Amino acid sequence: MKNSSLILLIATSVVLAACGSKAKKTDFFGDDPKPRKPKVETTTKADKNWRISLGKKIQTGDAILSPVLFGDDIYAASANGKVYKVSSTTGKKVWQAKLSKEVISAGVGVGGGLVLVGTDQGIVYAFNQDDGRIAWEASLKSEILASPVIDNGVVVARTGDGKVFGLSSYDGSVKWTISRQLPKLTLRGDSRPVVTQGVVFIGFSDGNMAALNAENGSALWDFPISFPRGTNEIDRLSDVDTNPLLVGEFLYISSYLDVTHALDIRNQRIAWSTDVSSFHSLAYDAAYLYITDKLGVVHQLDRTNGQKGWSQEGLQHFSVSAPISVGAYILVSEGEGRLYVIRKTDGAIVGTHSLGAKTIIGEPIVDSDIVYFLDSSGSLQSISIVNKG
């Protein structure tokens, strides 16, 4: 591990500690404000449909893992080298694959009959979607910190040393490579690429957003969406670590610094910008975006112009997860194992439910009124949030 990576891990640990449930003193930031739990009159209930263990606890930042729903099945991975296909209705395992002595650092991607994961040794593995057998593997030499994605015969994977690869979905051979110089200090993790209609959209640690030709890796456009500022490397962090959110002809993207953009990809321009930002994934519905910022405040933004609706500050200074948009509610979890339900119409917290000292890891799946997610115990869960009435 490079020195800069070691510094990054230390700095990231401090940032995560600063969001914890108790005030802590650090050499970097001094005393943090003590978070206060909001008083909540719970009018919702969480129906637990099923829960299965995937075998290993997951610490925030250890691995970039999110389940994927494809058809009637969920595909998920555990950091201890296991990959699963699970029935979304029953929670029963359809198949399980195991990598020998491998740590899965990112996954999963699903498409073209393949299930894709990346490891801390820089290897992309492709499993057959039907039976879990390894179809091929590709060594990319550096840790993979974003889920590989696939579209129209091309697998796009990125590595922690600033490189992006286009691989053949047939055998994993390298079709193209681009390389980006990394800043001295970056957040751990990379923005997951979005691939659609032959175009790769990808955010970089230098604060730039780019569109690439998926077939050959050539640049279609590239422009900065976040500018470093400040007098030290921590203040100058401008990573685009949030996964791009593509909805219709607009690409929503947020950076570590205080900016979120809506990109009009047809006209290759910024449609609007706002001073709310996150290193978490974004959620959306027909009219709004939902963002959890660095302090744990959850915001509602109008998708057409970026104007703020409401901001829920009741969980400020807790370690709050990315928002989940499900029906009339937004869900977030925090580090002490509570799931909070926020009403979309006014931003009020209308429910709190126990996750059993666990928190949500990665991006959950929403299918109608059902939410599927990995938790920090290494379990995959299915729950439904309903009104008590």
C-alpha positions as CSV (number, residue, x, y, z in Angstrom):
1,M,0.0,0.0,0.0
2,K,1.3,3.4,-0.9
3,N,2.0,6.0,1.7
4,S,-0.8,8.2,0.4
5,S,-3.2,5.2,0.7
6,L,-2.1,4.7,4.3
7,I,-2.7,8.4,5.0
8,L,-6.1,8.1,3.3
9,L,-7.1,5.2,5.5
10,I,-6.1,7.1,8.6
11,A,-8.0,10.3,7.5
12,T,-11.0,8.3,6.4
13,S,-11.1,6.5,9.8
14,V,-11.1,9.9,11.5
15,V,-13.9,11.2,9.3
16,L,-16.0,8.1,10.1
17,A,-15.3,8.5,13.8
18,A,-16.4,12.1,13.6
19,C,-19.8,10.9,12.5
20,G,-20.2,8.4,15.3
21,S,-22.6,8.4,18.1
22,K,-20.4,9.9,20.8
23,A,-18.3,13.0,20.8
24,K,-14.6,12.2,20.2
25,K,-11.5,14.3,20.3
26,T,-9.1,14.0,17.4
27,D,-5.9,15.7,16.4
28,F,-7.4,16.7,13.1
29,F,-10.7,18.3,14.1
30,G,-10.8,18.7,17.9
31,D,-14.1,18.1,19.7
32,D,-17.1,17.1,17.6
33,P,-20.7,18.2,18.5
34,K,-22.5,15.5,20.5
35,P,-25.3,14.0,18.4
36,R,-28.8,13.9,20.0
37,K,-31.3,11.2,19.1
38,P,-34.5,12.7,17.8
39,K,-37.8,12.0,19.6
40,V,-39.9,10.0,17.3
41,E,-43.6,9.0,17.4
42,T,-43.5,5.9,15.3
43,T,-46.4,5.5,12.9
44,T,-44.8,2.9,10.7
45,K,-43.8,-0.7,11.1
46,A,-41.0,-2.7,9.5
47,D,-42.2,-6.2,8.4
48,K,-39.1,-8.5,8.1
49,N,-39.7,-10.8,5.2
50,W,-36.5,-12.8,5.4
51,R,-32.8,-12.6,6.4
52,I,-29.9,-14.8,5.5
53,S,-26.2,-14.7,6.6
54,L,-23.6,-14.3,3.9
55,G,-20.8,-15.3,6.3
56,K,-18.7,-12.3,7.4
57,K,-19.1,-9.0,9.1
58,I,-18.6,-5.9,6.9
59,Q,-17.0,-2.8,8.3
60,T,-17.8,0.5,6.5
61,G,-15.1,1.2,4.0
62,D,-13.7,-2.3,4.0
63,A,-15.4,-3.3,0.8
64,I,-17.7,-1.7,-1.8
65,L,-20.5,-4.3,-1.8
66,S,-24.1,-3.9,-3.0
67,P,-26.7,-6.5,-4.0
68,V,-28.4,-6.5,-7.5
69,L,-31.9,-7.6,-8.3
70,F,-32.1,-9.3,-11.8
71,G,-35.4,-10.9,-12.7
72,D,-36.6,-12.8,-9.6
73,D,-33.2,-13.3,-8.0
74,I,-30.8,-11.3,-6.0
75,Y,-27.0,-11.5,-6.6
76,A,-24.7,-10.6,-3.7
77,A,-21.1,-11.0,-2.5
78,S,-19.3,-11.2,0.8
79,A,-15.8,-9.9,1.5
80,N,-14.7,-13.4,2.4
81,G,-14.8,-14.5,-1.3
82,K,-18.3,-15.8,-1.6
83,V,-20.8,-14.9,-4.3
84,Y,-24.5,-15.8,-4.0
85,K,-27.7,-16.1,-6.1
86,V,-30.7,-15.8,-3.8
87,S,-34.5,-16.0,-4.5
88,S,-36.0,-12.6,-3.8
89,T,-39.3,-14.1,-2.7
90,T,-38.0,-16.8,-0.3
91,G,-34.5,-15.8,0.6
92,K,-33.2,-19.2,-0.2
93,K,-29.8,-19.6,-1.9
94,V,-30.0,-20.8,-5.5
95,W,-26.2,-21.2,-5.7
96,Q,-23.1,-20.2,-3.9
97,A,-19.6,-19.8,-5.3
98,K,-16.4,-19.5,-3.4
99,L,-13.1,-17.9,-4.4
100,S,-10.0,-19.6,-2.8
101,K,-8.1,-17.2,-0.5
102,E,-9.6,-14.1,-2.2
103,V,-11.0,-11.0,-0.7
104,I,-13.8,-9.5,-2.7
105,S,-13.4,-5.7,-2.5
106,A,-16.2,-4.6,-4.9
107,G,-19.3,-6.1,-6.4
108,V,-21.6,-7.1,-7.8
109,G,-22.3,-6.3,-11.4
110,V,-24.9,-8.4,-13.4
111,G,-25.7,-8.7,-17.1
112,G,-25.0,-10.6,-20.3
113,G,-25.3,-13.9,-18.4
114,L,-22.5,-12.9,-16.0
115,V,-22.1,-12.0,-12.3
116,L,-19.0,-9.8,-11.8
117,V,-16.9,-9.0,-8.7
118,G,-13.5,-7.5,-8.1
119,T,-10.8,-8.4,-5.5
120,D,-8.2,-6.6,-3.4
121,Q,-5.6,-8.2,-5.6
122,G,-7.0,-6.5,-8.8
123,I,-8.7,-9.5,-10.3
124,V,-12.1,-9.3,-12.0
125,Y,-14.0,-12.6,-11.8
126,A,-17.0,-13.4,-14.0
127,F,-19.4,-16.1,-12.9
128,N,-22.0,-17.8,-15.0
129,Q,-25.3,-16.3,-13.9
130,D,-27.1,-19.7,-14.2
131,D,-24.9,-22.0,-12.1
132,G,-22.2,-19.8,-10.4
133,R,-19.2,-21.4,-12.2
134,I,-16.3,-19.1,-13.1
135,A,-16.5,-18.1,-16.7
136,W,-13.2,-16.2,-16.8
137,E,-10.9,-14.0,-14.7
138,A,-8.9,-10.9,-15.6
139,S,-5.9,-9.6,-13.6
140,L,-5.8,-5.7,-13.6
141,K,-2.9,-5.5,-11.0
142,S,-4.5,-3.0,-8.6
143,E,-7.3,-3.2,-6.0
144,I,-10.8,-2.8,-7.5
145,L,-12.9,-0.4,-5.5
146,A,-16.0,0.0,-7.6
147,S,-18.4,-2.7,-8.9
148,P,-17.6,-3.8,-12.5
149,V,-20.5,-3.1,-14.9
150,I,-21.4,-4.7,-18.2
151,D,-23.3,-3.5,-21.3
152,N,-23.4,-4.8,-24.8
153,G,-20.5,-7.1,-24.6
154,V,-18.1,-4.7,-22.7
155,V,-17.2,-5.0,-19.0
156,V,-16.0,-1.8,-17.5
157,A,-13.8,-2.0,-14.4
158,R,-11.7,0.5,-12.6
159,T,-8.8,0.1,-10.2
160,G,-7.4,2.0,-7.2
161,D,-4.4,3.3,-9.2
162,G,-6.6,5.5,-11.4
163,K,-7.1,3.2,-14.4
164,V,-10.3,2.3,-16.2
165,F,-10.5,-0.9,-18.3
166,G,-12.8,-2.1,-21.0
167,L,-12.9,-5.9,-21.0
168,S,-14.5,-8.4,-23.4
169,S,-17.5,-10.0,-21.8
170,Y,-16.6,-13.2,-23.7
171,D,-13.2,-13.9,-22.2
172,G,-12.1,-11.0,-20.1
173,S,-9.4,-9.8,-22.5
174,V,-8.5,-6.1,-22.3
175,K,-10.1,-4.1,-25.2
176,W,-8.9,-0.7,-23.9
177,T,-7.3,1.1,-20.9
178,I,-7.3,4.7,-19.8
179,S,-5.2,6.1,-16.9
180,R,-5.9,9.1,-14.7
181,Q,-3.4,10.7,-12.3
182,L,-4.6,10.5,-8.7
183,P,-4.4,13.5,-6.3
184,K,-2.0,13.1,-3.3
185,L,-5.0,12.2,-1.1
186,T,-8.3,10.6,-2.0
187,L,-11.2,9.0,-0.3
188,R,-11.2,5.2,-0.3
189,G,-13.5,3.9,-3.0
190,D,-14.3,4.9,-6.6
191,S,-17.4,6.0,-8.4
192,R,-19.1,3.1,-10.1
193,P,-19.2,3.6,-13.9
194,V,-22.6,3.9,-15.6
195,V,-22.7,2.3,-19.1
196,T,-25.7,2.8,-21.4
197,Q,-26.1,2.8,-25.2
198,G,-22.4,2.5,-25.8
199,V,-21.4,5.3,-23.5
200,V,-19.5,5.0,-20.2
201,F,-20.1,7.8,-17.6
202,I,-17.5,8.0,-14.8
203,G,-16.4,10.3,-12.1
204,F,-12.8,10.7,-11.0
205,S,-10.9,11.5,-7.9
206,D,-9.6,14.8,-9.4
207,G,-13.2,16.1,-9.5
208,N,-13.8,15.5,-13.2
209,M,-16.7,13.8,-14.9
210,A,-16.1,12.1,-18.2
211,A,-18.0,10.2,-20.9
212,L,-16.2,7.5,-22.9
213,N,-16.9,5.4,-25.9
214,A,-17.6,1.9,-24.4
215,E,-16.2,0.1,-27.4
216,N,-12.7,1.7,-27.5
217,G,-12.4,4.0,-24.5
218,S,-12.0,7.2,-26.4
219,A,-13.1,10.4,-24.7
220,L,-16.5,11.9,-25.8
221,W,-16.4,14.7,-23.2
222,D,-14.6,15.5,-20.0
223,F,-15.1,18.5,-17.7
224,P,-14.6,19.4,-14.0
225,I,-17.6,19.4,-11.7
226,S,-15.7,20.0,-8.4
227,F,-12.7,22.2,-7.7
228,P,-10.2,21.6,-4.8
229,R,-9.8,24.4,-2.4
230,G,-8.2,25.0,1.0
231,T,-4.7,25.0,2.3
232,N,-4.2,21.3,3.2
233,E,-4.8,18.0,1.4
234,I,-7.9,17.1,3.5
235,D,-9.6,20.4,2.7
236,R,-8.7,20.0,-1.0
237,L,-10.4,16.6,-1.3
238,S,-12.7,16.9,-4.4
239,D,-13.4,13.2,-5.1
240,V,-16.4,12.2,-7.2
241,D,-17.0,9.0,-5.2
242,T,-20.8,9.1,-5.5
243,N,-22.2,6.7,-8.0
244,P,-23.6,8.6,-11.0
245,L,-27.4,8.4,-11.1
246,L,-28.8,8.3,-14.6
247,V,-32.5,9.1,-14.9
248,G,-33.8,9.6,-18.5
249,E,-31.5,12.2,-20.1
250,F,-30.1,13.6,-16.9
251,L,-27.1,12.3,-14.9
252,Y,-27.0,13.4,-11.3
253,I,-23.6,13.4,-9.6
254,S,-22.3,14.7,-6.3
255,S,-18.7,15.3,-5.0
256,Y,-17.1,15.3,-1.6
257,L,-17.0,19.1,-1.8
258,D,-20.2,21.1,-1.6
259,V,-21.7,20.6,-5.0
260,T,-24.2,18.4,-6.8
261,H,-24.9,18.7,-10.5
262,A,-27.6,17.6,-12.9
263,L,-25.9,17.0,-16.2
264,D,-28.0,17.2,-19.4
265,I,-26.2,14.4,-21.3
266,R,-28.0,15.1,-24.6
267,N,-26.7,18.7,-24.8
268,Q,-23.5,18.0,-22.8
269,R,-24.1,20.8,-20.3
270,I,-24.8,21.3,-16.6
271,A,-28.5,21.9,-16.2
272,W,-28.3,23.0,-12.5
273,S,-26.0,22.9,-9.5
274,T,-26.6,23.1,-5.8
275,D,-24.4,23.5,-2.7
276,V,-25.5,20.2,-1.2
277,S,-23.2,17.2,-1.6
278,S,-22.4,13.7,-0.4
279,F,-20.1,10.8,-0.7
280,H,-23.1,8.5,-0.5
281,S,-25.3,7.3,-3.3
282,L,-28.3,9.4,-4.3
283,A,-32.0,8.4,-4.2
284,Y,-34.8,9.7,-6.3
285,D,-38.5,9.5,-7.2
286,A,-40.6,11.0,-9.9
287,A,-40.1,14.6,-8.7
288,Y,-37.2,14.8,-6.2
289,L,-33.6,13.8,-5.4
290,Y,-32.7,12.8,-1.8
291,I,-29.2,13.3,-0.5
292,T,-27.4,12.5,2.9
293,D,-24.7,15.1,3.4
294,K,-21.4,14.7,5.3
295,L,-23.0,15.8,8.5
296,G,-25.8,13.3,8.4
297,V,-28.5,15.8,7.2
298,V,-31.0,14.4,4.7
299,H,-32.1,16.8,2.0
300,Q,-34.9,16.8,-0.6
301,L,-34.0,18.5,-3.9
302,D,-36.3,19.3,-6.8
303,R,-35.1,17.3,-9.8
304,T,-35.9,20.0,-12.3
305,N,-34.0,22.8,-10.8
306,G,-32.1,21.6,-7.7
307,Q,-34.1,23.8,-5.3
308,K,-34.1,22.6,-1.7
309,G,-37.4,21.3,-0.4
310,W,-36.9,20.2,3.2
311,S,-33.8,19.2,5.2
312,Q,-34.0,16.7,8.1
313,E,-31.4,17.6,10.7
314,G,-32.5,15.3,13.4
315,L,-29.7,12.8,12.7
316,Q,-26.9,15.3,12.3
317,H,-23.5,14.1,13.4
318,F,-24.5,10.5,13.4
319,S,-23.0,8.1,10.9
320,V,-26.0,8.2,8.5
321,S,-26.4,5.9,5.4
322,A,-27.4,6.8,1.9
323,P,-31.1,7.5,1.6
324,I,-33.5,4.8,0.3
325,S,-36.6,6.0,-1.6
326,V,-39.5,3.6,-1.1
327,G,-43.1,4.6,-1.7
328,A,-44.1,7.6,0.5
329,Y,-40.9,7.3,2.6
330,I,-37.2,7.8,2.7
331,L,-35.2,5.4,4.9
332,V,-31.8,5.9,6.4
333,S,-29.8,3.9,8.9
334,E,-27.2,5.1,11.5
335,G,-24.3,3.5,13.2
336,E,-26.1,2.4,16.4
337,G,-28.4,0.0,14.5
338,R,-31.5,2.1,14.0
339,L,-33.5,2.5,10.8
340,Y,-35.3,5.8,10.5
341,V,-38.3,6.5,8.3
342,I,-38.7,10.0,6.9
343,R,-42.0,11.1,5.3
344,K,-41.4,12.5,1.9
345,T,-44.1,15.2,2.0
346,D,-42.6,17.2,4.8
347,G,-39.3,15.5,5.9
348,A,-40.7,14.5,9.3
349,I,-39.2,11.4,11.0
350,V,-42.3,9.1,11.4
351,G,-40.6,5.9,12.4
352,T,-37.6,4.3,14.0
353,H,-36.9,0.5,13.9
354,S,-34.1,-1.7,15.2
355,L,-31.6,-3.3,12.9
356,G,-30.0,-5.0,15.9
357,A,-26.8,-2.9,16.2
358,K,-26.2,-3.1,12.5
359,T,-26.2,-0.6,9.7
360,I,-26.9,-0.7,6.0
361,I,-23.9,-1.4,3.7
362,G,-23.8,-0.3,0.1
363,E,-26.8,0.5,-2.1
364,P,-30.0,-1.3,-1.2
365,I,-32.5,-2.6,-3.8
366,V,-36.0,-1.2,-3.9
367,D,-38.7,-3.2,-5.7
368,S,-42.2,-1.8,-5.2
369,D,-42.6,-1.6,-1.4
370,I,-39.9,-4.1,-0.6
371,V,-36.3,-3.2,0.3
372,Y,-33.4,-5.6,0.1
373,F,-30.0,-4.7,1.6
374,L,-26.7,-5.9,3.0
375,D,-26.0,-5.1,6.7
376,S,-22.8,-4.8,8.6
377,S,-23.2,-8.3,10.1
378,G,-22.8,-9.7,6.6
379,S,-26.5,-10.6,6.2
380,L,-28.9,-10.0,3.3
381,Q,-32.3,-8.8,4.4
382,S,-35.7,-8.2,2.9
383,I,-38.1,-5.8,4.7
384,S,-41.3,-3.9,3.9
385,I,-42.2,-0.5,5.5
386,V,-45.9,0.0,6.0
387,N,-48.1,2.4,7.9
388,K,-49.4,1.2,11.2
389,G,-52.9,2.3,10.3
